[in-house]
Amino acid sequence: MQIINEPDQALAQAVQGIQWAHPELTWVPETYGCYDQRFKDDQVPLIAGGGSGHAPAHWGYVGRGMLTAAVMGPIFTPPTAAQIVKVAQAVTKKKRVFFIVKNFPADVAAFGQAQATLQAAGWEVGMALVADDISVDNASLKKRRRGVAGTVLVHKILGAAALNGATIPMLTTLAKQVTAAVKTIGVAASGALLPGQAQASFTLQPGDIYYGIGIHGEPGYRKEPFQSSERLAQELISKLKLNFNWQPNDHYAVLVNSLGGTPPLELMVFNHDVHELLQLNQLQLDFHKAGTFLTSNGMHGLSLTMLQLADPDWLTALNLPVQTPAWPN
Amino acid sequence: MQIINEPDQALAQAVQGIQWAHPELTWVPETYGCYDQRFKDDQVPLIAGGGSGHAPAHWGYVGRGMLTAAVMGPIFTPPTAAQIVKVAQAVTKKKRVFFIVKNFPADVAAFGQAQATLQAAGWEVGMALVADDISVDNASLKKRRRGVAGTVLVHKILGAAALNGATIPMLTTLAKQVTAAVKTIGVAASGALLPGQAQASFTLQPGDIYYGIGIHGEPGYRKEPFQSSERLAQELISKLKLNFNWQPNDHYAVLVNSLGGTPPLELMVFNHDVHELLQLNQLQLDFHKAGTFLTSNGMHGLSLTMLQLADPDWLTALNLPVQTPAWPN
């Protein structure tokens, strides 16, 4: 059961619910986009976006020091280029904007088209493409490189840089460094929910879990019977270790994320397991958050994001207090 | 499935998980209690507590301007009086403390015994008893008056007062006023989870919802087939209206709370419905939050709390920014 009304009204009603709960966000007509009403147009505005159904991403990260605006589309479907352009125009009169985009074909197409439209109108437009998912496709053995929860750390680091006056070329360089250093992998015990559909995006045998799923319920790379939280942590960390090839005393930030249907108790048990295993790897864990950051509409599951802290400024940026609905200072 | 390890280790491991994620909390040995490590012993310390399984309550509200400390017991079981005393002694050298307690017999007994122990040692001890649940027992037709999500608003208002120098008699008077003005009622589509138990605290027919449940999965007052989020909002608001007997232009704070297993999209749809219906009642909704504040370990459900704002200082207190893991400024 989903606690909604008419399924085709769910998103519009949820957006109104967000408006009541967060009057500090101003919504742009004819879009599911919102911006920080305190924004003074004195820095490069950062805009992130994508489908709805990932709350608190991305509207929950709008606020001084993080995103200037977020623009969502329908559930699991990105906004149109026209909607992205409308939000950019509502935010700034200075014809400059920087987009943070998750690496899904439809998202890249929409933001790319918005970029082209704005550039044709004389705007300077930068873009970060986040492709942190290290899940591997079973058939091609290629990494899927979808954009998932690591995107939130990209918001945070670029947000601090933009607040400190970074130009679009500076943000572009920084985005390349950060997106190359951030990797995520997830696991789920249930699929994502779609309003009006009784079936989740995938179904598992009772007691099975699925490694490497995507945030819209895309398939993972292996199913197996659930054994323990620690076993999940071992699997995800072994994949991250292979990808990072880390050495003792390397410095990392860690983000443990609920995919939306995981109770806080389970999240914190898993967080414990992750931390114990990473300590056995003798890593320096300079930054560590666990919470509900980027979800798959009710999916019972978790993702683990790690960011190699190549630059001490990144840690400063992660720790900078911000005022947003969802980032925990 | 619950994503944990050995069930009898779940709580201890979750507490370690919280420690990694929130190094600003200092934990008291031999307890599941923690305090704000920045506390300077320059105000009356506020301590709330109760069973675990309600995260982010109560540890998530520890921080300057809200709680000084929180002391949890096992899942859905309060801490012992000895543990409460230990936490109070760890927090302050000034022999003064104020407890915020949810109205369950075991909680009241444990905190009452801790109060007596400390008073015998020369402490000044105040206590607020929160009994906001307006759910009615079917047999006796008495209000159950359990302490539920309204407790978080009591933390917030008393937290601001304590920060501003309120004495224990002042906090006692304020607590009486605020607890008399706050009322909550909940609804669920699933029971609460207990580590190691396959069955939730209650089971419903598929598609049924249960009005008036408690935060440990205690029974409610009526089951019926789920129709819509709006129908849930109508039922809960009708009960609150009967209890408050409100008039147009009365001023209220509203807290819409996920019981732990409700996706953000559903929470915000319900929040929309609540707000529309309250506006039809012509109330002045001066404060409005929706989120995950006090949970029933994974319960798919919602609660609605309203606080009649009898004093403009209460609204100022609710809006005061604080630094805690879970309160959204």
Interface residues (C-beta under 8 A of the other chain):
Chain A: M1 Q2 I3 I4 N5 A10 L11 Q13 A14 V15 Q16 G17 I18 W20 A21 P23 S52 G53 A55 P56 I75 A189 L193 P195 P206 G207 I209 F226 S228 S229 E230 L232 V256 G260 G261 T262 P263 P264 L265 E266 L267 M268 V269 F270 N271 H272 D273 H275 L285 H288 K289 A290 G291 T292 T295 N297 G298 H300 L302 Q323 P325 A326 P328 N329
Chain B: M1 Q2 I3 I4 N5 E6 A10 L11 Q13 A14 V15 Q16 G17 I18 W20 A21 P23 S52 G53 A55 P56 I75 A189 L193 P195 P206 G207 I209 F226 S228 S229 E230 L232 V256 G260 G261 T262 P263 P264 L265 E266 L267 M268 V269 F270 N271 H272 D273 H275 L285 H288 K289 A290 G291 T292 T295 N297 G298 H300 L302 Q323 P325 A326 P328 N329
